[in-house]
């Protein structure tokens, strides 16, 4: 049996080891209620304060400077999936080629999203376009509140998990996560302090994940899948 055939067999077996991703959003590894991010995140700038005004001015400047290339990147990076990281990790890191790793990142996203939504509801910070309705936003205007940024949280959280799988790419992964979050400010949908809160939230969630045995087991299966792709995957 040739090496490609062996790789394909290993990937299929690994994919069967994890339940399918997608469907109803639910917690897999950590309890979002127990995490209570709103208790650990610094509060956003108080409405009407100088810090809040500076936050909005930064958003307005980013929106004015937005280019068609920015808008293409914003659209491309809307999905919170493994595929978004091919720019850093290479074309093999897709759901089609690495279904086990993609499923892991989907579950990480779900856990992070649930924790962030709970914090958003508790903190209830208005979005930039709620504060300034005529802001020239790009893309969908979400009904959810602003703090912390879910996309920034996902970017940093996924980057942290992927850095455990491909440690040689840690620095570019974190740099990509920063730009992934910044897209939300350029779109006019988040304040810069929302992005910083997302970075903190990701660190808190990641620490909880790395203490979870189920997560560590799924991480090991993802590592095996990446290894099955050959020694150059992710380099």
C-alpha positions as a Markdown table, in Angstrom:
| # | Residue | x | y | z |
|---|---|---|---|---|
| 1 | Unk | 0.0 | 0.0 | 0.0 |
| 2 | Unk | 1.4 | 3.4 | -1.0 |
| 3 | Unk | 2.0 | 6.3 | 1.4 |
| 4 | Unk | -1.0 | 8.4 | 0.1 |
| 5 | Unk | -3.3 | 5.5 | 0.7 |
| 6 | Unk | -2.0 | 5.1 | 4.3 |
| 7 | Unk | -2.5 | 8.8 | 4.9 |
| 8 | Unk | -6.1 | 8.6 | 3.7 |
| 9 | Unk | -6.9 | 5.6 | 5.9 |
| 10 | Unk | -5.4 | 7.3 | 9.0 |
| 11 | Unk | -7.4 | 10.5 | 8.4 |
| 12 | Unk | -10.7 | 8.6 | 7.9 |
| 13 | Unk | -10.1 | 6.6 | 11.1 |
| 14 | Unk | -9.2 | 9.8 | 13.0 |
| 15 | Unk | -12.3 | 11.5 | 11.7 |
| 16 | Unk | -14.5 | 8.7 | 13.0 |
| 17 | Unk | -12.9 | 9.1 | 16.5 |
| 18 | Unk | -14.5 | 12.6 | 17.0 |
| 19 | Unk | -18.2 | 13.4 | 16.6 |
| 20 | Unk | -19.1 | 15.6 | 13.7 |
| 21 | Unk | -18.7 | 19.3 | 14.0 |
| 22 | Unk | -21.5 | 21.8 | 13.4 |
| 23 | Unk | -25.2 | 21.7 | 14.4 |
| 24 | Unk | -26.6 | 23.4 | 17.5 |
| 25 | Unk | -24.2 | 25.5 | 19.4 |
| 26 | Unk | -23.3 | 23.7 | 22.6 |
| 27 | Unk | -20.4 | 23.5 | 25.1 |
| 28 | Unk | -18.0 | 20.7 | 24.5 |
| 29 | Unk | -15.1 | 21.2 | 26.9 |
| 30 | Unk | -15.8 | 24.1 | 29.4 |
| 31 | Unk | -18.9 | 25.4 | 31.1 |
| 32 | Unk | -19.4 | 29.0 | 29.9 |
| 33 | Unk | -21.5 | 29.9 | 32.9 |
| 34 | Unk | -18.8 | 28.7 | 35.3 |
| 35 | Unk | -16.2 | 30.8 | 33.4 |
| 36 | Unk | -18.1 | 34.1 | 33.8 |
| 37 | Unk | -15.7 | 36.2 | 31.7 |
| 38 | Unk | -17.5 | 39.3 | 32.8 |
| 39 | Unk | -15.9 | 38.8 | 36.3 |
| 40 | Unk | -12.3 | 38.7 | 35.0 |
| 41 | Unk | -12.4 | 41.1 | 32.0 |
| 42 | Unk | -11.5 | 44.7 | 32.7 |
| 43 | Unk | -14.7 | 46.9 | 32.3 |
| 44 | Unk | -15.0 | 48.8 | 28.9 |
| 45 | Unk | -14.5 | 52.5 | 28.9 |
| 46 | Unk | -17.4 | 54.3 | 30.7 |
| 47 | Unk | -19.9 | 55.8 | 28.3 |
| 48 | Unk | -19.2 | 59.5 | 27.7 |
| 49 | Unk | -15.7 | 59.3 | 29.2 |
| 50 | Unk | -12.5 | 60.5 | 27.4 |
| 51 | Unk | -11.5 | 56.9 | 26.9 |
| 52 | Unk | -14.8 | 56.0 | 25.3 |
| 53 | Unk | -14.5 | 59.0 | 22.9 |
| 54 | Unk | -11.0 | 58.0 | 22.0 |
| 55 | Unk | -12.2 | 54.4 | 21.3 |
| 56 | Unk | -14.9 | 55.7 | 18.9 |
| 57 | Unk | -12.5 | 58.1 | 17.2 |
| 58 | Unk | -10.1 | 55.1 | 16.5 |
| 59 | Unk | -13.0 | 53.2 | 14.9 |
| 60 | Unk | -14.0 | 56.2 | 12.8 |
| 61 | Unk | -10.4 | 56.7 | 11.6 |
| 62 | Unk | -10.1 | 53.0 | 10.7 |
| 63 | Unk | -13.5 | 53.1 | 8.8 |
| 64 | Unk | -12.4 | 56.2 | 6.9 |
| 65 | Unk | -9.1 | 54.5 | 5.9 |
| 66 | Unk | -10.8 | 51.2 | 4.8 |
| 67 | Unk | -9.9 | 50.0 | 1.3 |
| 68 | Unk | -11.4 | 47.5 | -1.1 |
| 69 | Unk | -8.6 | 45.1 | -0.1 |
| 70 | Unk | -9.7 | 45.5 | 3.6 |
| 71 | Unk | -13.2 | 44.7 | 2.6 |
| 72 | Unk | -12.2 | 41.6 | 0.7 |
| 73 | Unk | -10.2 | 40.4 | 3.7 |
| 74 | Unk | -13.1 | 41.2 | 6.1 |
| 75 | Unk | -15.4 | 39.1 | 4.0 |
| 76 | Unk | -13.0 | 36.2 | 3.7 |
| 77 | Unk | -12.3 | 36.1 | 7.4 |
| 78 | Unk | -16.0 | 36.1 | 8.6 |
| 79 | Unk | -16.1 | 32.3 | 9.1 |
| 80 | Unk | -14.6 | 31.1 | 12.4 |
| 81 | Unk | -13.0 | 28.0 | 11.0 |
| 82 | Unk | -9.6 | 26.2 | 10.6 |
| 83 | Unk | -9.6 | 27.2 | 6.9 |
| 84 | Unk | -8.9 | 30.8 | 7.9 |
| 85 | Unk | -5.4 | 29.9 | 9.0 |
| 86 | Unk | -4.2 | 28.4 | 5.7 |
| 87 | Unk | -2.4 | 31.7 | 5.1 |
| 88 | Unk | -0.1 | 30.9 | 8.1 |
| 89 | Unk | -0.1 | 27.1 | 8.2 |
| 90 | Unk | -0.4 | 26.2 | 4.5 |
| 91 | Unk | -3.0 | 24.8 | 2.2 |
| 92 | Unk | -3.3 | 21.5 | 3.9 |
| 93 | Unk | -5.0 | 23.0 | 6.9 |
| 94 | Unk | -8.6 | 22.8 | 5.7 |
| 95 | Unk | -11.7 | 20.9 | 6.8 |
| 96 | Unk | -11.4 | 18.7 | 3.7 |
| 97 | Unk | -7.8 | 17.7 | 4.3 |
| 98 | Unk | -7.8 | 17.7 | 8.1 |
| 99 | Unk | -11.4 | 17.0 | 9.3 |
| 100 | Unk | -10.3 | 16.0 | 12.8 |
| 101 | Unk | -8.3 | 19.3 | 13.4 |
| 102 | Unk | -11.2 | 21.3 | 11.8 |
| 103 | Unk | -13.7 | 19.6 | 14.1 |
| 104 | Unk | -11.5 | 20.5 | 17.1 |
| 105 | Unk | -11.3 | 24.1 | 16.1 |
| 106 | Unk | -15.1 | 24.2 | 15.6 |
| 107 | Unk | -15.6 | 22.9 | 19.1 |
| 108 | Unk | -13.1 | 25.4 | 20.5 |
| 109 | Unk | -15.1 | 28.1 | 18.6 |
| 110 | Unk | -18.3 | 26.9 | 20.1 |
| 111 | Unk | -17.0 | 27.0 | 23.6 |
| 112 | Unk | -15.5 | 30.4 | 23.2 |
| 113 | Unk | -18.6 | 31.8 | 21.5 |
| 114 | Unk | -20.9 | 30.6 | 24.3 |
| 115 | Unk | -18.6 | 32.2 | 27.0 |
| 116 | Unk | -18.3 | 35.4 | 25.0 |
| 117 | Unk | -22.1 | 35.7 | 24.4 |
| 118 | Unk | -22.7 | 35.3 | 28.2 |
| 119 | Unk | -20.2 | 38.1 | 28.9 |
| 120 | Unk | -21.6 | 40.3 | 26.2 |
| 121 | Unk | -25.1 | 40.0 | 27.7 |
| 122 | Unk | -23.8 | 40.8 | 31.2 |
| 123 | Unk | -21.7 | 43.7 | 30.1 |
| 124 | Unk | -24.1 | 45.1 | 27.5 |
| 125 | Unk | -21.8 | 47.5 | 25.8 |
| 126 | Unk | -23.4 | 49.1 | 22.7 |
| 127 | Unk | -21.7 | 48.6 | 19.3 |
| 128 | Unk | -19.9 | 51.5 | 17.6 |
| 129 | Unk | -22.8 | 51.8 | 15.1 |
| 130 | Unk | -25.3 | 52.0 | 17.9 |
| 131 | Unk | -23.3 | 54.9 | 19.5 |
| 132 | Unk | -22.9 | 56.5 | 16.0 |
| 133 | Unk | -25.7 | 55.2 | 13.7 |
| 134 | Unk | -24.3 | 57.0 | 10.6 |
| 135 | Unk | -20.9 | 55.1 | 10.9 |
| 136 | Unk | -20.0 | 53.7 | 7.5 |
| 137 | Unk | -19.9 | 50.0 | 8.6 |
| 138 | Unk | -19.1 | 47.2 | 6.2 |
| 139 | Unk | -21.1 | 44.0 | 6.3 |
| 140 | Unk | -23.7 | 42.7 | 8.7 |
| 141 | Unk | -24.7 | 44.8 | 11.7 |
| 142 | Unk | -25.1 | 42.3 | 14.6 |
| 143 | Unk | -27.8 | 42.5 | 17.2 |
| 144 | Unk | -25.4 | 41.3 | 19.9 |
| 145 | Unk | -23.5 | 43.8 | 22.1 |
| 146 | Unk | -19.9 | 44.7 | 21.6 |
| 147 | Unk | -17.7 | 43.7 | 24.5 |
| 148 | Unk | -15.7 | 41.4 | 24.1 |
| 149 | Unk | -15.3 | 40.8 | 20.4 |
| 150 | Unk | -16.2 | 37.3 | 19.5 |
| 151 | Unk | -14.0 | 37.3 | 16.4 |
| 152 | Unk | -11.0 | 38.6 | 18.3 |
| 153 | Unk | -11.6 | 35.9 | 20.9 |
| 154 | Unk | -11.8 | 33.2 | 18.3 |
| 155 | Unk | -8.7 | 34.4 | 16.4 |
| 156 | Unk | -6.5 | 34.4 | 19.5 |
| 157 | Unk | -8.0 | 31.2 | 21.0 |
| 158 | Unk | -7.7 | 29.2 | 17.7 |
| 159 | Unk | -4.1 | 30.6 | 17.3 |
| 160 | Unk | -3.2 | 29.4 | 20.8 |
| 161 | Unk | -4.6 | 26.0 | 20.2 |
| 162 | Unk | -3.0 | 25.7 | 16.8 |
| 163 | Unk | 0.3 | 26.8 | 18.2 |
| 164 | Unk | 0.2 | 23.7 | 20.5 |
| 165 | Unk | -0.2 | 21.6 | 17.3 |
| 166 | Unk | 2.4 | 23.5 | 15.2 |
| 167 | Unk | 4.7 | 25.2 | 17.7 |
| 168 | Unk | 7.0 | 26.5 | 15.1 |
| 169 | Unk | 4.2 | 28.8 | 13.8 |
| 170 | Unk | 3.3 | 30.3 | 17.2 |
| 171 | Unk | 4.5 | 33.9 | 16.4 |
| 172 | Unk | 2.8 | 34.2 | 12.9 |
| 173 | Unk | -0.3 | 32.6 | 14.3 |
| 174 | Unk | -0.6 | 35.2 | 17.0 |
| 175 | Unk | 0.2 | 38.0 | 14.5 |
| 176 | Unk | -2.6 | 36.6 | 12.3 |
| 177 | Unk | -5.0 | 36.6 | 15.2 |
| 178 | Unk | -4.3 | 40.3 | 15.9 |
| 179 | Unk | -5.1 | 41.2 | 12.3 |
| 180 | Unk | -8.2 | 38.9 | 12.3 |
| 181 | Unk | -9.6 | 40.8 | 15.2 |
| 182 | Unk | -8.5 | 44.2 | 13.8 |
| 183 | Unk | -10.8 | 43.5 | 10.8 |
| 184 | Unk | -13.8 | 43.9 | 13.1 |
| 185 | Unk | -12.7 | 47.5 | 13.9 |
| 186 | Unk | -12.0 | 48.3 | 10.3 |
| 187 | Unk | -15.5 | 47.1 | 9.5 |
| 188 | Unk | -16.9 | 49.4 | 12.1 |
| 189 | Unk | -18.4 | 46.7 | 14.2 |
| 190 | Unk | -16.1 | 46.8 | 17.2 |
| 191 | Unk | -14.1 | 49.2 | 19.4 |
| 192 | Unk | -10.3 | 48.6 | 19.9 |
| 193 | Unk | -11.0 | 47.9 | 23.6 |
| 194 | Unk | -13.4 | 45.1 | 22.5 |
| 195 | Unk | -10.5 | 43.5 | 20.6 |
| 196 | Unk | -8.2 | 43.7 | 23.6 |
| 197 | Unk | -10.9 | 42.2 | 25.8 |
| 198 | Unk | -11.2 | 39.3 | 23.2 |
| 199 | Unk | -7.4 | 38.7 | 23.6 |
| 200 | Unk | -7.8 | 38.4 | 27.3 |
| 201 | Unk | -10.9 | 36.3 | 27.0 |
| 202 | Unk | -9.1 | 33.9 | 24.7 |
| 203 | Unk | -6.3 | 33.5 | 27.2 |
| 204 | Unk | -8.8 | 32.7 | 30.0 |
| 205 | Unk | -10.6 | 30.1 | 27.8 |
| 206 | Unk | -7.4 | 28.6 | 26.6 |
| 207 | Unk | -6.2 | 28.0 | 30.1 |
| 208 | Unk | -9.5 | 26.2 | 30.9 |
| 209 | Unk | -9.2 | 24.1 | 27.8 |
| 210 | Unk | -5.7 | 23.0 | 28.5 |
| 211 | Unk | -6.9 | 21.7 | 31.9 |
| 212 | Unk | -9.7 | 19.6 | 30.3 |
| 213 | Unk | -8.9 | 15.9 | 29.7 |
| 214 | Unk | -11.5 | 15.6 | 26.8 |
| 215 | Unk | -9.9 | 18.5 | 25.1 |
| 216 | Unk | -6.4 | 17.1 | 25.5 |
| 217 | Unk | -7.6 | 13.8 | 24.0 |
| 218 | Unk | -9.0 | 15.5 | 21.0 |
| 219 | Unk | -5.9 | 17.7 | 20.7 |
| 220 | Unk | -3.8 | 14.5 | 20.6 |
| 221 | Unk | -6.0 | 13.1 | 17.8 |
| 222 | Unk | -5.6 | 16.3 | 15.8 |
| 223 | Unk | -1.8 | 16.1 | 16.3 |
| 224 | Unk | -1.8 | 12.6 | 14.9 |
| 225 | Unk | -3.8 | 13.8 | 11.9 |
| 226 | Unk | -1.3 | 16.6 | 11.3 |
| 227 | Unk | 1.6 | 14.1 | 11.6 |
| 228 | Unk | -0.1 | 11.8 | 9.1 |
| 229 | Unk | 0.2 | 14.6 | 6.5 |
| 230 | Unk | 3.9 | 14.3 | 6.6 |
| 231 | Unk | 6.9 | 16.2 | 8.1 |
| 232 | Unk | 6.4 | 19.4 | 6.1 |
| 233 | Unk | 2.8 | 20.1 | 7.2 |
| 234 | Unk | 2.5 | 23.5 | 8.8 |
| 235 | Unk | 6.1 | 24.5 | 8.1 |
